Amino acid sequence: MKRPVRSLKHRWVAACPSNLFIELGFRIQYQTVLQIIFFSTDTIRQTKLYRLVAARMKVLSMIQPWASLFVLRENEFETRSWKTNYRGPLAIHTSKKIDKAVCKHVAIRSLLSKHGYTEETLPTGMIIAVCRLENCLKITEENQTSAVLEDGQIVSGNDYFLGDFNVGGYAWVVQDMKILNERIPAKGQLGLWETDLL
């Protein structure tokens, strides 16, 4: 008769879908451990199991209205003067500051109103979305109406209009943007920062 598997020191699960746990804010650690199965022959076999470790999520703070326009995917890139080597889950946080002059621009007002926003209703001081940071591409050319990234990609239209494409800066590329159903109040910081609120 087979006895129950002996409990392990950490919480482990077998054959877990890693992408699911990453989306839930977990970091996956892979480690081969000895799983002892008690048969009549006391056979010992090795099995690759997965340990889930709660992870602090990286966060990027952005000024409004740029934050909401980016989260709503009105533009594909977030432009920064600096790059990061980090790749992975990223939360988008809105700072307390609103660029009121930009909000009064007719084109910006039109883009915001398309999604039901005005300057007065933009969320501030909150984490509003999560995504995955895929790349930071250097801006190599800029000619007043378009820009070129280091991979040869040409940026134009709203992507160009809603960014700051100075040569030498970086265009941050994200995927899988998900707007949170419930925004999370948080105090922002400069650069990439971390939170365990998610």
Summary of the structure (lengths in Angstrom):
residues: 198
radius of gyration: 22.4
end to end distance: 44.5
largest distance: 77.8
contacts: 518
relative contact order: 0.19
helix: 17%
strand: 45%
